[in-house]
Amino acid sequence: MHPTQRAKQCRNSVICNRKLIGTGRPQTPYSQKSSKTPHQYGASMKRFLTPLAAAFATSAALLALSAPLATTARADTKEVVIAYQDMVLPWRYAQATGEVEKETGYKVTYRQLASGAEVVRALASGSVQLGEAGSSPIAAGLSQGVDISLFWILDNINDAEALVARDGSGVTSVAGLKGKKIGVPFVSTSHFHTLVALQNAGVNPSDVKIVNLRPQEVAAAWDRGDIDATYIWDPVLAKVKKNGKVLITSGQVAQETGKATFDGFVVDRKFAQENPEFVARFVKVLAASDANYREHTSAWNAGSAQVAAVAKESGANAQDVPASLALYAFPSPTQQASNVWLGGGAQSGAARSLAATAAFLKTQGTIQNVLPDYSAGIDARFVQQATH
């Protein structure tokens, strides 16, 4: 089935039609972007997470039935759909300039989604073949049996996500959030660290009203004064910092609790098996983008073409992009191939992080199962190839 036909079929299904969001920006000469109108959903964690688990399981079953035909069609036509979010990352420049298409020879359609949970659902349904997601939704997806592999670490989140209290809320510490309202995208790395930070501060998450909001909904709720705090990433993080107090960052949460978070690229396992050359060349593009930023950081200033592209693709303000990029760490292929990240099997940093995340999510009722070994959901061969 042609990817656009599959996407149309997905939009009409109960599983896939929730919360897809487009960029609202014109298409580049090199790529296509799908368009959706955002809508609000869900008021409680339990009401959201239970259908999410069912959606993962049902989507995986549907994908198992349809994947052979769909993958063959994609391989024959050399087309791929890549899901991305609004994160501020160096590879946005390659995305905007068509480097993936030039390097791989594939026709690439980029689809912007509002959260990692949406990306994993889209992968499970077969409407996208690769996508960006945080360690929390990746752990949740793997735990629910979604047939995906983590093949690239986009970033070590460090201080790029933070818990911020709104000026006027009366909150000056994490402990002060008891009885308050926090807006956060559910099943995200921010959601995970919200729960970890609260517990570490001696606050029972049930004593806080945690509402499920997408990043752009967080920004709107913040402006209206509907929420007292948010745990979020850029570009919204830069906005709320202007009239809010940072209570704790993800880097600090990781340092205090040992529960680190990261963003990664995941791929439909069947697609990777059928299209290994595409994934390998895609990794080269990602690695070159990160290396360009690491080696020429000063050139990525607010007036540069690189930053303009990052701002355009992520929806950020160009003036905020350099500071936002500086909050992340972008590991090289050599670092990623080591046991610090993707190498080393069950003892790899990524596998241990996913296992710890899944164990915590199970205690919160987010997922029902924890895998014995999360290295089964990691494919290090592409970063290993990129080091040669």
C-alpha positions as CSV (number, residue, x, y, z in Angstrom):
1,M,0.0,0.0,0.0
2,H,1.3,3.5,-0.9
3,P,2.2,5.5,2.3
4,T,-0.3,8.2,1.6
5,Q,-3.0,5.6,1.2
6,R,-2.0,4.0,4.5
7,A,-2.0,7.5,6.1
8,K,-5.5,8.1,4.8
9,Q,-6.6,4.7,6.1
10,C,-5.0,5.6,9.5
11,R,-6.8,8.9,9.7
12,N,-10.1,7.1,9.4
13,S,-9.4,4.5,12.1
14,V,-10.3,4.8,15.8
15,I,-6.6,4.0,16.7
16,C,-4.8,6.6,14.6
17,N,-7.0,9.6,14.3
18,R,-6.3,11.0,17.7
19,K,-4.2,14.2,18.2
20,L,-2.3,14.3,14.9
21,I,-1.0,17.8,14.3
22,G,0.5,19.5,11.3
23,T,3.0,22.3,11.0
24,G,0.8,24.8,9.3
25,R,3.8,25.8,7.3
26,P,4.3,25.6,3.5
27,Q,6.0,22.5,2.0
28,T,9.7,22.7,1.2
29,P,10.8,21.9,-2.4
30,Y,12.2,18.7,-1.0
31,S,9.6,17.2,1.3
32,Q,5.9,17.0,2.1
33,K,4.3,17.7,5.4
34,S,0.9,16.5,6.4
35,S,-1.6,18.9,8.1
36,K,-4.0,18.3,11.0
37,T,-5.9,20.6,13.3
38,P,-5.1,20.1,17.1
39,H,-7.8,19.5,19.6
40,Q,-7.9,19.0,23.3
41,Y,-8.5,15.6,24.8
42,G,-8.6,13.7,28.1
43,A,-8.9,15.2,31.6
44,S,-7.4,12.5,33.8
45,M,-4.3,10.3,33.6
46,K,-6.2,7.1,34.1
47,R,-8.7,7.8,31.3
48,F,-5.9,8.6,28.9
49,L,-3.4,5.9,29.8
50,T,-5.8,2.9,29.7
51,P,-6.9,3.6,26.1
52,L,-3.3,4.3,25.2
53,A,-2.2,0.8,26.3
54,A,-5.1,-0.7,24.3
55,A,-4.2,1.4,21.3
56,F,-0.6,0.2,21.4
57,A,-1.7,-3.4,21.6
58,T,-4.4,-3.2,19.0
59,S,-2.2,-1.1,16.6
60,A,0.6,-3.7,16.9
61,A,-1.8,-6.5,16.0
62,L,-3.1,-4.6,13.0
63,L,0.5,-3.8,11.9
64,A,1.4,-7.4,12.1
65,L,-1.3,-8.2,9.5
66,S,-0.6,-5.3,7.2
67,A,3.2,-4.9,7.4
68,P,4.3,-7.4,4.7
69,L,2.3,-5.8,2.0
70,A,3.0,-2.2,3.1
71,T,6.8,-2.7,3.5
72,T,7.0,-4.3,0.1
73,A,5.2,-1.3,-1.4
74,R,7.5,1.2,0.3
75,A,10.6,-0.7,-0.8
76,D,9.5,-0.8,-4.4
77,T,8.6,2.9,-4.5
78,K,11.4,4.2,-2.3
79,E,9.1,6.3,-0.2
80,V,9.1,6.9,3.6
81,V,7.2,8.9,6.1
82,I,9.2,10.3,9.0
83,A,7.4,11.6,12.2
84,Y,9.0,14.5,14.0
85,Q,8.1,16.8,16.9
86,D,8.8,20.4,17.7
87,M,12.1,19.7,19.4
88,V,15.0,22.1,18.7
89,L,17.7,19.9,17.1
90,P,20.6,20.4,14.7
91,W,19.2,17.9,12.2
92,R,16.3,20.2,11.5
93,Y,18.7,22.0,9.1
94,A,19.2,18.8,7.1
95,Q,15.4,18.3,7.2
96,A,14.7,21.7,5.8
97,T,17.4,21.5,3.0
98,G,16.4,18.1,1.7
99,E,19.7,16.3,2.8
100,V,17.9,13.1,3.6
101,E,16.4,12.9,0.1
102,K,19.7,13.7,-1.5
103,E,21.7,11.1,0.6
104,T,19.1,8.3,0.3
105,G,17.3,8.8,-3.0
106,Y,14.0,8.2,-1.2
107,K,10.9,10.5,-1.4
108,V,10.5,11.7,2.2
109,T,7.2,12.9,3.7
110,Y,7.7,14.6,7.1
111,R,4.7,14.5,9.5
112,Q,4.8,16.6,12.6
113,L,3.1,15.0,15.7
114,A,2.6,16.6,19.1
115,S,4.2,14.0,21.4
116,G,6.3,10.8,21.5
117,A,3.2,8.9,22.4
118,E,1.6,9.9,19.2
119,V,4.7,9.0,17.3
120,V,4.8,5.5,18.8
121,R,1.1,5.0,18.0
122,A,1.7,6.1,14.4
123,L,4.5,3.6,14.1
124,A,2.3,0.9,15.5
125,S,-0.4,1.7,13.0
126,G,2.0,1.7,10.1
127,S,1.3,5.3,9.0
128,V,4.9,6.3,9.6
129,Q,8.1,4.3,9.3
130,L,10.5,6.3,11.5
131,G,9.9,8.8,14.2
132,E,11.3,10.9,17.1
133,A,10.3,10.0,20.6
134,G,11.5,10.4,24.1
135,S,12.8,7.5,26.3
136,S,9.5,7.3,28.2
137,P,7.1,6.7,25.2
138,I,9.8,4.4,23.7
139,A,9.8,2.4,26.9
140,A,6.0,2.3,27.0
141,G,5.8,1.3,23.3
142,L,8.3,-1.5,23.7
143,S,6.5,-2.7,26.8
144,Q,3.2,-2.9,24.9
145,G,4.7,-5.0,22.1
146,V,5.1,-2.3,19.4
147,D,7.6,-3.7,16.9
148,I,10.1,-0.8,16.8
149,S,13.9,-0.4,17.3
150,L,15.8,2.5,18.8
151,F,18.7,3.2,16.4
152,W,19.9,6.7,17.1
153,I,20.2,8.9,20.2
154,L,19.0,12.4,19.2
155,D,20.1,14.0,22.5
156,N,20.8,13.6,26.1
157,I,18.0,15.8,27.5
158,N,20.0,17.3,30.4
159,D,18.6,20.8,31.1
160,A,16.5,21.0,28.0
161,E,13.4,20.0,29.9
162,A,12.4,21.7,33.1
163,L,9.6,22.0,35.7
164,V,8.6,25.7,35.8
165,A,6.1,27.4,38.2
166,R,4.2,30.3,36.9
167,D,4.8,33.7,38.5
168,G,1.8,34.4,40.8
169,S,1.2,30.7,41.5
170,G,2.8,31.0,44.9
171,V,5.0,27.9,44.2
172,T,8.7,28.3,44.9
173,S,9.7,24.6,45.2
174,V,8.7,21.2,43.9
175,A,7.3,20.4,47.4
176,G,5.1,23.4,47.0
177,L,3.2,21.9,44.1
178,K,0.9,19.8,46.4
179,G,-2.6,20.8,45.6
180,K,-1.6,22.7,42.5
181,K,-2.3,22.0,38.8
182,I,0.5,21.0,36.4
183,G,0.2,20.8,32.6
184,V,2.3,18.2,30.8
185,P,2.1,16.0,27.8
186,F,1.3,12.5,29.1
187,V,3.6,9.5,28.5
188,S,6.5,11.9,27.6
189,T,9.9,12.2,29.2
190,S,8.6,15.4,30.9
191,H,5.6,13.5,32.3
192,F,8.0,10.8,33.6
193,H,10.3,13.3,35.3
194,T,7.3,15.2,36.7
195,L,6.3,12.0,38.6
196,V,9.9,11.3,39.6
197,A,10.5,14.8,40.8
198,L,7.3,14.9,42.9
199,Q,8.0,11.6,44.6
200,N,11.6,12.6,45.2
201,A,10.3,15.8,46.9
202,G,8.0,13.8,49.1
203,V,4.8,14.7,47.2
204,N,2.3,12.0,46.3
205,P,1.4,12.6,42.6
206,S,-2.2,11.9,43.5
207,D,-2.1,15.1,45.6
208,V,-1.4,17.2,42.5
209,K,-3.8,17.8,39.6
210,I,-1.7,16.7,36.5
211,V,-3.5,17.5,33.3
212,N,-2.7,16.2,29.9
213,L,-1.8,19.1,27.5
214,R,0.2,19.2,24.3
215,P,3.0,21.8,24.2
216,Q,1.0,24.4,22.3
217,E,-1.9,23.8,24.7
218,V,0.5,24.2,27.7
219,A,1.5,27.6,26.2
220,A,-2.2,28.7,25.9
221,A,-3.1,27.4,29.4
222,W,-0.1,29.2,30.8
223,D,-1.2,32.5,29.3
224,R,-4.7,32.1,30.6
225,G,-3.4,31.2,34.1
226,D,-5.2,27.9,34.0
227,I,-2.1,26.0,35.2
228,D,0.3,26.6,38.1
229,A,3.3,24.8,36.6
230,T,4.4,22.8,33.6
231,Y,7.2,20.4,32.8
232,I,8.1,21.0,29.2
233,W,10.7,21.5,26.5
234,D,11.6,24.2,24.0
235,P,10.2,26.2,22.3
236,V,7.5,26.4,25.0
237,L,10.1,26.1,27.8
238,A,11.7,29.4,26.6
239,K,8.3,31.1,26.7
240,V,7.3,30.0,30.2
241,K,10.7,30.8,31.6
242,K,10.0,34.5,30.9
243,N,7.3,34.7,33.6
244,G,8.0,31.6,35.6
245,K,10.5,30.1,38.1
246,V,12.5,27.0,37.2
247,L,12.0,24.5,40.0
248,I,14.2,21.7,38.7
249,T,15.6,20.5,35.3
250,S,15.8,17.0,33.9
251,G,19.6,17.1,34.4
252,Q,19.1,17.8,38.1
253,V,16.4,15.1,38.4
254,A,18.7,12.5,36.8
255,Q,21.6,13.6,39.1
256,E,19.4,13.3,42.2
257,T,17.6,10.0,41.3
258,G,19.7,8.3,38.6
259,K,16.7,8.3,36.3
260,A,18.0,9.9,33.1
261,T,16.0,10.7,30.0
262,F,16.9,11.1,26.3
263,D,15.3,11.6,22.9
264,G,15.8,9.0,20.2
265,F,14.9,7.9,16.7
266,V,13.0,4.7,16.4
267,V,12.1,2.7,13.3
268,D,9.5,0.1,12.4
269,R,11.6,-3.1,12.7
270,K,10.2,-4.6,9.4
271,F,11.0,-1.4,7.5
272,A,14.6,-1.5,8.9
273,Q,15.0,-5.1,7.8
274,E,13.8,-4.3,4.3
275,N,15.5,-1.0,3.9
276,P,18.9,-1.2,5.9
277,E,20.7,1.0,3.3
278,F,18.2,3.8,3.9
279,V,18.6,3.7,7.6
280,A,22.4,3.6,7.4
281,R,22.4,6.7,5.1
282,F,19.9,8.5,7.3
283,V,22.2,7.9,10.3
284,K,25.0,9.5,8.3
285,V,22.9,12.6,7.8
286,L,22.0,12.8,11.5
287,A,25.6,12.3,12.5
288,A,26.9,15.0,10.1
289,S,24.3,17.5,11.4
290,D,25.3,17.0,15.0
291,A,29.0,17.1,14.1
292,N,28.5,20.4,12.3
293,Y,26.8,21.9,15.3
294,R,29.4,20.5,17.8
295,E,32.4,21.7,15.7
296,H,31.0,25.1,14.6
297,T,28.7,26.0,17.5
298,S,29.5,29.7,17.3
299,A,28.4,29.8,13.7
300,W,24.9,28.6,14.7
301,N,23.9,32.1,15.8
302,A,20.4,33.7,15.5
303,G,21.2,35.1,12.1
304,S,22.6,31.9,10.5
305,A,20.8,29.8,7.9
306,Q,21.2,26.8,10.2
307,V,19.3,28.4,13.0
308,A,16.7,29.9,10.7
309,A,16.0,26.3,9.5
310,V,15.8,24.9,13.0
311,A,13.4,27.7,14.0
312,K,11.2,27.1,10.9
313,E,10.9,23.4,11.3
314,S,10.5,23.4,15.1
315,G,8.3,26.5,15.4
316,A,10.8,28.2,17.7
317,N,11.9,31.8,17.8
318,A,15.3,32.1,16.0
319,Q,16.6,34.3,18.9
320,D,15.9,31.4,21.3
321,V,17.4,28.6,19.3
322,P,21.1,28.9,20.2
323,A,20.4,28.9,23.9
324,S,18.0,26.0,23.5
325,L,20.5,23.9,21.5
326,A,23.1,24.6,24.2
327,L,20.9,22.8,26.8
328,Y,21.3,19.4,25.1
329,A,24.2,17.1,24.6
330,F,24.4,15.4,21.1
331,P,26.5,12.2,21.4
332,S,28.7,11.2,18.4
333,P,28.3,7.9,16.6
334,T,31.4,6.6,18.5
335,Q,29.8,7.5,21.8
336,Q,26.5,6.0,20.8
337,A,28.1,2.8,19.7
338,S,29.7,2.4,23.1
339,N,27.9,0.9,26.1
340,V,27.2,4.4,27.3
341,W,24.3,4.5,24.9
342,L,23.4,1.8,22.4
343,G,26.2,-0.8,22.6
344,G,26.6,-3.4,25.3
345,G,23.3,-5.3,25.1
346,A,21.3,-5.3,28.3
347,Q,24.0,-3.3,30.0
348,S,23.9,-0.4,27.6
349,G,23.0,2.9,28.9
350,A,19.9,3.1,26.8
351,A,18.6,-0.3,27.7
352,R,19.1,0.4,31.4
353,S,17.4,3.7,31.1
354,L,14.4,2.2,29.3
355,A,14.2,-0.6,31.9
356,A,14.2,1.9,34.8
357,T,11.7,4.1,33.0
358,A,9.4,1.1,32.3
359,A,9.6,-0.1,35.9
360,F,8.6,3.3,37.2
361,L,5.8,3.7,34.7
362,K,4.4,0.3,35.8
363,T,4.3,1.5,39.4
364,Q,2.3,4.5,38.2
365,G,-0.2,2.3,36.3
366,T,1.0,3.7,32.9
367,I,1.9,0.3,31.5
368,Q,1.1,-3.2,32.6
369,N,4.2,-5.1,31.6
370,V,7.9,-4.7,31.9
371,L,10.3,-6.5,29.6
372,P,13.1,-8.6,31.0
373,D,15.6,-7.0,28.6
374,Y,15.1,-3.8,26.7
375,S,18.2,-4.3,24.5
376,A,15.8,-6.3,22.3
377,G,14.4,-2.9,21.3
378,I,17.8,-1.5,20.4
379,D,19.6,-1.8,17.1
380,A,23.2,-0.5,17.3
381,R,24.4,-1.7,13.9
382,F,23.8,1.6,12.1
383,V,25.8,3.7,14.6
384,Q,28.5,1.0,14.5
385,Q,28.6,1.3,10.8
386,A,28.8,5.1,11.0
387,T,32.0,4.9,13.1
388,H,33.9,3.2,10.3
